[in-house]
Each structure stands twice: as C-alpha cells, then as structure tokens.
Amino acid sequence: MSINSTFSSYKSEGWDKLSDSTLLKIGGPTEPFSIDALNLTIPKEKLNEKIRILDIAAGVGNLTIPASRQFPNSEIVATDYSKCMIDSLNLIIEQNKNNIKNVKTLIVDGQNMVEIESESFDYCFSMFGLIYFPDRLSGMKEMYRILKSNNQSRTSIGSWQSDAFLPSLLEKTYEQVTSGSGGGLKLTSKQPALSLDDKVLFKSELEQAGFKNVVIHSVKHIIKINDLEPLLSPKNPIVDDFFKLINYENIDKFKETFKSIANSLYKKDENGNYLSEWNCFIGIGEK
Ligand SMILES: C[S@@+](CC[C@H](N)C(=O)[O-])C[C@H]1O[C@@H](n2cnc3c(N)ncnc32)[C@H](O)[C@@H]1O
C-alpha cells in the first residue's frame, strides 16, 4: 500500500486535529528552523523597512510570530487551509495584541491563492507546509506569482531531510513492524513529510516554477524531547498516515517498536531527554 492523496497529511481536516495540540505550539520544534529561514532569506538592511511577508501554511505561526518581532515595520499575512490552525493563531495574536500588531490571517489553499494579489509581497515562506501539497509545483508557481518583480523578492521553503527525527523513525518503525509477515515492507511512495528530501529535485522544482539563483541550504538542530508518547498521537496527520498503513489494531506494537528504535539510535542527556536530531533543507529562490 502506498501513502497517497487519501491520507491525513494531504487534507485540511487532518491538520485541523493538530491545531490544539502541544506539538505545533509556538516555540515548538519548527521555530528554530523558521528563524534560520528568516535570517537566510531577508537581508539585514531590511530589518526596519516596511516589507511585506507572506507565510504560507503558517500553522500556529512558528515563522509569523518571530518575523513580527524581528521585522516590526513589516506587514505579515499568515495563511493556512486549516480553519482550526488559523483560529489557534488568531487566539495567540489576540492574547499578545500589545506586541503583535502587524499580522493578518487568511484561510486559503497554498496551491491556489485566489485571494492574494499578484506581485504584492517582498518575501514568502512555507516552512514544512508546501511539502504536504499534492501539487507542489502549483504551490511554487503561486509563490512566484505573488512576489514583486523588483529583482529583490525571494521565496523560502523548509523541507525535512530523510534523517530528520520523526519522519525517519516512523519509516524505520514501519519497516520493522511489517517484518513479521516475512521481510520488512518498504514504503512504495515517499511519505509526504519527506516529499522534498532530495536536494536536486528541490532545486529543479523551484527553477521550473521560475525562480533563479536557487540555493538549497542544509540546517540541523538538536531538540530535547522528554516524552515520545505525545509525538505518536493520531492527532498528528504525519503519524496517522502510518497508523492507517499498519491498521489501527497494531498501534501499540508500532509505538513500542518506535520507542525501542529511538532508544537504540539517540543519546539522552543527564535528565533523560532524547537529543533528537532534525535535519532540514531551506530552499531559497529569487524572482
Ligand atoms: C507541519 S505544519 C507546519 C506549520 C508551520 N509552518 C510550522 O513550521 O510550524 C503543516 C501546515 O501546512 C498546512 N497545509 C498543508 N497543506 C496545505 C495547503 N494545501 N494549503 C495551505 N496550508 C496547507 C497545514 O494545515 C499545517 O498547518
């Protein structure tokens, strides 16, 4: 069986379930990568300028919120196709309204952003969002369309590398859990979380969308994880994709195997926290 368009991580309802979880909270595992992307994409001299930033598939704002602090004079539009994600982000903005004054939100599919005017943004980002679009090229072409034609605008996309902690462990676990039936099964198509784990493909898709001077940066962060159980929630569509593949009655076996592989592959600190390694590519292209 393959991971295909019927799976949770390809659907807004799949992501709706994650919006109130602790996994995607502000300051969650994706935030340090978003800060890297901001620093790699927007030149320092723009810090106080009135630039326009679009965050596509923003989730609960792990790029939007640091960007609003780092670029206080910018105008930021945070978008996502999950209404629940945008509701959670709106709540965070409301609770911090004295500090966050430059963010608007919009529910829109990143593959077809009809509400967003062409040539209207200086920078656009999609951190670990566009990788879940069934039609990534449409998403990249939309990014190209909405950027200004001023030889300065840039797009920036974050994708997981194949050895990133959660996607890599899920795949290893799947292979081990299915080995009981005579030989571990390999996935017959890439899991959506790893859809852009190939640097050469990543660069060529950005170029096909029209971007020039494309550079794919490699970035790594070690994140301390105290408890693996919350990572294995079916609320996380990336995990639910695998639960569907192995059938729900095998979830306990899957979780046990996942934890035992994590124990064998990752070191722990003196407080028992896993030192999980997350490797990502940040692909940047100029219009
Ligand atoms: C792993 S989360 C990343 C959120 C945030 N960018 C971050 O780095 O924390 C993936 C997000 O992509 C959104 N997403 C997936 N496909 C989308 C699409 N076609 N259009 C807009 N948003 C989408 C999901 O709703 C979810 O909020």
The ligand as an SDF file (V2000), in Angstrom:
LIG
                    3D

 27 29  0  0  0  0  0  0  0  0999 V2000
    3.7460   20.7320    9.8770 C   0  0  0  0  0  0  0  0  0  0  0  0
    2.6390   22.0790    9.8130 S   0  0  0  0  0  0  0  0  0  0  0  0
    3.7820   23.4350    9.6660 C   0  0  0  0  0  0  0  0  0  0  0  0
    3.2250   24.7090   10.2090 C   0  0  0  0  0  0  0  0  0  0  0  0
    4.2230   25.8710   10.3270 C   0  0  0  0  0  0  0  0  0  0  0  0
    4.6250   26.3670    9.0300 N   0  0  0  0  0  0  0  0  0  0  0  0
    5.4160   25.4740   11.1410 C   0  0  0  0  0  0  0  0  0  0  0  0
    6.5280   25.3710   10.5820 O   0  0  0  0  0  0  0  0  0  0  0  0
    5.2490   25.2540   12.3530 O   0  0  0  0  0  0  0  0  0  0  0  0
    1.9690   21.9700    8.1880 C   0  0  0  0  0  0  0  0  0  0  0  0
    0.9190   23.0320    7.8880 C   0  0  0  0  0  0  0  0  0  0  0  0
    0.6720   23.0360    6.4830 O   0  0  0  0  0  0  0  0  0  0  0  0
   -0.7000   23.3220    6.2850 C   0  0  0  0  0  0  0  0  0  0  0  0
   -1.0410   22.9270    4.9090 N   0  0  0  0  0  0  0  0  0  0  0  0
   -0.8770   21.6960    4.3670 C   0  0  0  0  0  0  0  0  0  0  0  0
   -1.3160   21.6920    3.0930 N   0  0  0  0  0  0  0  0  0  0  0  0
   -1.7540   22.9510    2.8180 C   0  0  0  0  0  0  0  0  0  0  0  0
   -2.3050   23.5830    1.6670 C   0  0  0  0  0  0  0  0  0  0  0  0
   -2.5390   22.8950    0.5310 N   0  0  0  0  0  0  0  0  0  0  0  0
   -2.6050   24.9050    1.7480 N   0  0  0  0  0  0  0  0  0  0  0  0
   -2.3890   25.5940    2.8930 C   0  0  0  0  0  0  0  0  0  0  0  0
   -1.8940   25.0520    4.0280 N   0  0  0  0  0  0  0  0  0  0  0  0
   -1.5780   23.7480    3.9890 C   0  0  0  0  0  0  0  0  0  0  0  0
   -1.3700   22.5220    7.3870 C   0  0  0  0  0  0  0  0  0  0  0  0
   -2.6940   22.9070    7.6370 O   0  0  0  0  0  0  0  0  0  0  0  0
   -0.4340   22.7740    8.5580 C   0  0  0  0  0  0  0  0  0  0  0  0
   -0.8170   23.9070    9.2970 O   0  0  0  0  0  0  0  0  0  0  0  0
  1  2  1  0
  2  3  1  0
  2 10  1  0
  3  4  1  0
  4  5  1  0
  5  6  1  0
  5  7  1  0
  7  8  2  0
  7  9  1  0
 10 11  1  0
 11 12  1  0
 11 26  1  0
 12 13  1  0
 13 14  1  0
 13 24  1  0
 14 15  1  0
 14 23  1  0
 15 16  2  0
 16 17  1  0
 17 18  1  0
 17 23  2  0
 18 19  1  0
 18 20  2  0
 20 21  1  0
 21 22  2  0
 22 23  1  0
 24 25  1  0
 24 26  1  0
 26 27  1  0
M  CHG  2   2   1   9  -1
M  END
$$$$
